């Protein structure tokens, strides 16, 4: 008989466990701690400054965009106002021209015709540049130096007074003054100075007109030959 031999289990010996080292807590001195805090503060400040810069840039962009829009609106408004001013000036000019035509041109032509001028339109053309409307729409007669003329009573010289004055000084423009060159004439009861060519100033338009009228009258007459010499 075979004796069974039982294996006798030998108790296992536990292997010694390796010791795990715990991480040592990091310690900082006061200087290192101050530097860390300073670095973090600087980082936060930079981040905050970037936010402020971005906000400021956005605000500036918005302001510039607003300026552009307002500039367009302003230009359109100015254009509209200029158009309105131009329309108003046109209406004012039209009114002034109509008033001038009534108070000066038509009135002057009427007065010249009533005083028996030979060529009323020619007399009107010679006198109309002397006559102006002031800001109060009153008629003013100006002299050669653009000074306002007054009559003997100290009132503004009237168109009628100026026409009579002109025809008295220039009788060849008046029907009643056609009594002959060099002779005395009476206009409105006053004696008129005889017409003399040597008294003319050919640099003046009215004197040139006088000379042209004189030549026209002279050339229209037949030539007379005296055979009794």
Buried (B, 14 or more C-beta within 10 A) or exposed (E): EEEEEEEEEEEEEEEEEEEEEEEEEEEEEEEEEEEEEEEEEEEEEEEEEEEEEEEEEEEEEEEEEEEEEEEEEEEEEEEEEEEEEEEEEEEEEEEEEEEBEEBBBEBBBBBBBEBBBBEBEBBBBBBBEBBBBEEEEEBBBBEEEEEEBEEEEEEBBBBBBBBBBBBBBBBBBBEBBBBEBEEEBEBEEEEBEBBEEEEBEEEEEBBEBBBEBBEEBEEEEEEEEEEEE
